[in-house]
Amino acid sequence: MVQVRIVLSLFKFGDGWTDCGGTTAGSCQWRIAAIDNFHAKAIVLLIGTNNIQNTPDHIAGMIEKIIQALRDRQPSTQIFVIELFPKGPGPSVYREKNKAVNELLRERLKEETNIRVINLDPGFVDGNGQISRTDLPDYLHFSHIAYEKAFSPLFVLLDEAVRNQARNDSIHCHTI
């Protein structure tokens, strides 16, 4: 387990953890205006897995529009784009779609300043292509154990972002 001690002022938009699910890349864009009133040091963006009806190119394009809207409002803020995680009990069209979205985002955003595409998958898919119910009990939503496995490294990255901007300030981290 990674033990990191940093002061975080967090703003969380969207669904997951304690909210009901279903946010899509298209439905979150209205929430972005909420960050106009302060300067964020880091933004964490994890969106797109609920867009199963769209093509990988369309999903990646919507995510890019969100990133541009964030960049327009917070031009110097570090944006961490979290790659989509695998889902489903075994190999499926959804896993392939998420993989394709991740590849598109890595390629399209590789030259962007202050944008990092991050793979936080700790290896949820085993050698047989299966996902353990210990990690994703319904093969979509994370267990508490899976959240810790996947997101502990993110705190290290957020700590780096904070140290690079200002040592004694708190961080405003927005998850959309």
N, C-alpha and C positions, 0 to 999 in steps of 0.2 A: 504494500500500500504506500502511496506517495503522500507524505505529510508536507503541506505547503501552508505557510502562514503569511497571508497578505490581506489587506483591508479591501473589501469589495463593497461598493455601493451598486447593487444590481437592480435593473429594471427588466422584467420579463414580460414579453408580449407573446401571445400565441398559446397554443394548446400543448398538453403534455404534463407530465409529473402530476399536477393536481387539477388540471383543467380537463374538459372533455376534448376528445380528439377531433381531427378533421380539417385543420387549417391547411389551405393550399397556397402555393406561391402567388396565385392571383388574388386570393382573399386577404393577404396580409399587407398589401401595399398601402392601404389607408392608415395603417398603424404607424407608418414611418414618420408622419408629421409630429408625432409625440416627442421626437428627439430634438425638435427645433429650439427648445428653451435652455439647453446646456451643451457643453462640449464633452463628448464621450472620448475616453482614451482608447477604448477597444469595443468592438461590436462583434458578437458571435452570431453567425447566421447558420441555422440548420432548418432548411425548408426544402420541400420538393417530393418527399416520399409519398405524400398523399395524392400526388398528381398522376395516378396510375393510368388515367384515361388518355394522357397526352404522350406524344413522342418524346424521346430523349432530347432531341434538338429543341422542341418547344419548352420543355421543362428547364433546360439550361438557359434558354433565352429569357424566360420569366425571372430566373434567379439573377441573371445579368442585369435586368431592368431594376430589380430590387437593389442590387449593389450600386447601380448608377444613381438611384434616388438617395441612397444612404450617402454616397460620395458627394452628391450635390449639396447635401445638408451638413456633412461632416467631412470636408475634404482632406484633413490631415489625420483622421482617425484610422488606426489599424483595424482592418476587417478580417476576421477569421471565418472562412467559409468551410463548414464541416461537410465532408463527403457523406453521401447517403449511405446508410448501413444496409447490409443484406437483411432480407426478411423472408418469411415462409419456411416451412419445415425442411424442404429440400430444394434442389435446383429448380428454377422457375423463370418465366418470362419477366416477372417483377425484379428478380435479382439481376437479370441481364440488363433490364432497363436502367436500374439504379447504377450498375457498373458503367453503362454507356454515358449516363449523365455525368458521373464522376470524371470519366475520361475527357468529355467535352469541356467541363469546367477547368480541369487542370490545364488543358491546351489553351483555352481562350483567355484564361486569367494569368498565365505564367509571366507575362511581361508587366502586369499592373503593379504600380507602386502601392505599398501598404495594404496589399491584399494577399492573404495566404490561404491556399486550399489545403485543408488538413484532413488526413486519414486517421480517425480515432478508433477504427475497428481493431480490437485486440485479438482478433481471430475467432469470432463467433462461429464461423463455419468450420467444421472439423474436416478431417481427411476424406470422409465419405460424403461430404457436401451437406451435412446435416447441421442444424442449430439446436443447441441444448435448451430444453424448457427451463433449466435453471437460470439461463441468461434472458431468454425471451419466452415467457410462459405461454403466450398466445402466438408466438412466432412473429410478432410485430412490435409490441411494447416491451421496454426493458424492465427487468427486475431491479431492485436496489443494488444487488451485486453487479449486474451488468452496467448500471450507471457509473458505479465506482471504477470498474475496469476500464470503461471507455473514456470517461471524462476526467479522471485524475490527471492525465498528461496535459489537458487543456489548462489547468491551473498553473502549471509551469510556464506555458506559453503566455498566459495573461500576466504572470509575474514579470516576464521579460518585457512585455509591452509597457507595463507600468514603469519599470526601471528605466526604460529607454526614454520615457516622456518626462517623468518627474518623480523623484525618490519619495517624497513625503506626502504626495496627494493621494486621495482615494481614487478608485477607478469606477467609472460608470460603465457597466457592461450591459449591453442590450442584447437579449436573445429574442429573435423574432421568429 
